[in-house]
């Protein structure tokens, strides 16, 4: 499949708002404040940014300039009914930029909206439940075969058929009965969760909620902050994330550009894999196996000068993502997307699978 390369940027801003279209008594009708985060994914050509390797910083600067008028403002002075969706549409309208794939707006760490390339709004909200489980079908000695626990995160994504047609409060109401069953429970004791992998949990959440949320598009279940599973009613996907503390210099930067000097980042590397569900083990691929197979490449990257890697033309995020793909392709054939973030929310996304770049981050 042909590859797709996008660049991602994220910019926070502080603002207040009141949404008086909400029902009487709703707390968000009052003027209140948020630490918002605006997000952007776009196809950026090197000539737009100045040179190959400058795309991430250039995109972040464009997004920062767009949201600057919103920072430390009463948003009602900027637009009527400043809901998450309307704010995202306002930001999208201000960006004079071709190749936009997604514009997102988070008003809290676990809630927000994403506008896709066609302008459809994907409302999402995250929920947490505390539970124990064990995986009874793993090999003897596997740590997940022992009874243990997690603070599970579940994120529900819903496609809004029209503006304002889906909201986080509706997701909360639909989720509440399922939360009551899952929270403070041993998942193995619940019908349908006798083998409660992340994928099996995601499938159960989908089957329980899709009848009452017909616009449900994705369910994401995360056992930890660094791994999780997606399910969209047809296919399962998993991801696992690693941290790299590495040095870098951009050889194509102009002579006096600071990025030409040796500097460094704490990179966040997320590997996405697409594979069929193993009907016996209940997962697509063991998260631990993914990390173990990736370990030889990880050791080449972590606490290393990335610009000295053999076979790497330059050490910008896009070039690094391609280099990583080439290094690990034989060991992880199910890998079809790499997110490499230099700073929070800012980096390159490389995808080459048949599904393209899936909406969930």
N, C-alpha and C positions, 0 to 999 in steps of 0.2 A: 504494500500500500504506500502511496506517496506520503511523505511527511508533511506535517503542519507545524509551523513555528509561530508562537505568539510571545509577546512580552507582557509582563504583569507589573502593575504599580498599585500602591496603596498609600493613601494620605488621610491622616486623622484631622478632625476639626471639632471644636466645641461650640455648641449652639443651644438655644432654647426654642421651645415651640409649644403651642396649644392647638389641639385638633377638636374643634367644636362640632364637627359632624358626627362625632361618636355619641352613643346613647347618653342620656342624662345620668349623672352620677359616675360615669367612667372617669377614672383618675387622670387619664391622658387629655381630658378636656381642659384641665388646668394648665397654665404655663409652667413648664418644667424643662429640665435640661438633659442633654446626652453628651457622651463622648462618641461622636459619629466617626465612622470610617468609610471613605469612598474608595472603591476598587475599580480597576480598569484592566481589561485584557485587549490587546490590539496587535495587528500585524504592522510592524514598523520596518521600513526599509533603511539600510545603513545610511543612505544619502540624506534621509530626513533628519537623522540624529547627528550627522556630522562625520561619523566614521563607524565602522563595524566594531561593536563593543560599547558604544555610547547609548544604545537604544533604551536600556533600562532607566538610566538617569534622565534621559530626555523625556521619556514617557511620564516619569514621576513629576518632573517639572511642569509638564503640560497639565497634569491632573491637579497639582498644587495650585497653579494659577487659576484653574477653573473654580475650585472650591474656596479660594481665599475670600471672596465676597461673603461667604456663609459663616466664616469663622468668627466666634464671639458676637453673633447676631441673634436677634429674634427672627426666626425663620418666617414667621407670619408676615413680616415686612417685605419679604422677598417673593413669596408666592402664597396663594390661598391654600388652605388645608395642607400643610406640609407633612403629609404622610411619607413613609419610607419610599413608596412607589413614586409619588410625585416628585420627591427630591431626586431620586435616581433619574427620572425623566428630565428634570431640569438640568442636571449635570450632563446628561447625554446631549441635550440640545445645545449646551454651551460649548461643547468640545467640537472644534472645527478640525476633525481628524478622520481621514479615511481608514478603513480596515478595522473598525471597532468590532470586536467579537462579543464583549460583555461589559456592562457597567453595573456595579453593585453598590449597595448602600447598607451598612450595618448600623443600627441604632443602639445595639447592645451586643455583648459578646456572643449571644446565642439567638439572635434574630436579625432578619434583614430581608432584602429583596435583590434579585439579579435580573437585569434585562438582557435577553439574548440578542443575537444578531438581527432577528426579525422584530425586535421590540416587545416580545412577550415577557410578561412579568412572572418570575418564579419566586414566590414567597416561601421563606423557610424559617423554621424555628427549631432550636435544639432543646432537648430535655435530658435529664439525668436520672438514673435510678441506681441504687446500691443493691448488689445481689451477689450471691455465691453460685459457683457452678464447678463442674468437673467434666472433662471430655472422656467418656467411658470407652471409646473405640481407638484411642491412640496406642502406640506401641508401649510395651512395658518400660517403665523408667521415665517416660515423657513427663515433664513437670505439670503439664495441663491435665494429666490423668489424676492428679491429687485434687482434693477439694480445696478451692481457693476462692477469692472474690475480686470484684472490680467495681469501680464507679463507672458504669456504662453510660455512654453518651449516645442518644438517638437524635438524628436530625431528619425532619420531614420537609420535603420540598413539594410544593403544589403549584401547578400552572394556573394563573388567574385568567379566566376566559375574557375578562374585560377589566378595566381599571377599578380597583377597589373591591373586586369580587372575591378576593381571598385575603384573609388577615391572620395575624398570629394568634389572636384570641380564639378564632375558630379552631385552629390547630390545637390549642391548649385544651379546649373542651373535648375534642375528639380523643386526644391522648390520655386524658385523666383516668378513664376506667382501666385502660391497659397499664398505666403507671401503678394503679392501686394493686394490680396483680403481681407485677414484676418487682416492685420496690421492697427491699428487706425480705426477699424470698430466696430459696434455693431453687434455681431455675430448673434443675433436673426433675423436680417434683411436679412441674407444671405440664399439662397435656400439650404435646407438640414440641416440647423442649427437652426431651429425654437425652438428646445429644446437642447441647446448646452452644454450638459454635457461633461466631459473629454472623456468618452467612445464614445459619438456621434461624437465628433471632431476627435478622432483617427480613427473611421470608415470612416469618410469623407476623411481624408487625405489619408488613404489607397486606397479608391476607385479612387481618383483623380490621385494618383501617381503610383500605381501598373502597369497600362497599359504602362507607359513610363519608369518605373523601374521594369521590370519583376523579377529581383533578390531581390526585397524588401522582407525582412523577418519579421521585426517588426516595428511598429510605437508606440512611447511612447509620451503621452501628459501629461505634469505636469502643474497644475494650480499654485502651490507653490513649494517651495523646499522640502516640506514634504509630498506630496501626488501626485499620478499620475495614469494613466491607460495605459495598453499595449493592442495592437491588432495585431494579426498576420494573419488576413484574415479569421480566423475560430473562435477564441475564444477571450474573453476579460479577462484581469486580472487587478487587482488594487493593489496598495501598499500605505501604509501610514507609516510615520517615526516619532519616538519620541526620545527625548533625556533624558538620565538617568544620574544623578550625584550621583554615589554610591561608597561605600567602599567595599573592597574585600580582602581576603587573600586566598592563595592556600595551602590547608592543605597537599597535596601530594608532594609539593616541598621539596627538600632536606633541611636539618636543617639550613645551612648557606646561602641558596638562598634568595635574597631579596624579591622574590615573596611570600615567606612564611610569611613575615611581613604584617600587615594591610597597604594597600595602596588604590588607587582609580583610577577611570576612568570617563570621560564623555562618556558614551556608546551611540552609535547610534543603535537604535532598529528599524528594518524595518519589518513590517508585510505584507505578500503577500497573497492575497485572489483570489480564482478562483470561479466564479459564473456566471450563465447565465444572459444575459442582460434583465432587466425588460423593456418590450416593452412599458409600459406606462410612467414610470418615466425616462427612458433613461439611467439608470445606473445599475451597478451590485449590489452594496451596497453603501449607503451613507457614505462618509468618516467620517462625524461627528458621525454617529451611531457606526462605528468601534471603534473610540476613546472612546466613551461613554461606550461601552460594555467592553472595555479593561481597563477602569479606575480603577476598584478595584485591578487588578493585578499591574497596574502602581504604585499605591500608596504603594504596598508592596516592590517595587523595587527602586523607586526614593528617593534619600537622605536617604538611608538605608544601613546597613552592610549586603551585600548579602550573606556572608558566614554564617550568622545566620538564614537564611530562613529555616523553618521546611520542612523536606522531601528532602533536597538538600544534596547529598553526598559531593560535593565540588563545589566551586564557579567559576570554569573555564568557558570559553565562551560556550563550547559544552554542559556542564552540565546545565548551565543556560538556554540555548536555549530549551533543553528538558523539563526543569522545567516549563518554560513559556508556552510551548505547552500544557503540561498536565493541567496547571491551567486554560487555556482559551478555551480548546477544546470544551466544552459544549456550551459556549456562542458564539463562532465564528467557526461553523462547516465548513465554506468555507475557513478557514485559511489552507494553505498547505506549507508554507515556512516561516522561520524566519531567518533574518540576524541580528547577534549581533556583532557589531564592537567595540572593546575596544579602538582603536585609528583609525585614518583616514585610511580606506581601509583594516584594519587588524582585523580579528575576525573569527567567525564561521558561517557557512551557513547550516541550517538544513531544509531539504525538505522531504515531505512524500506524495505528491500528484502524480497523474498519469502522469503529465507532467515532473516530475523530476525537475531538477534545470534549469530553463530557462536561456538563455544566458544573456539578459539584466540585468544590476546590479540593 
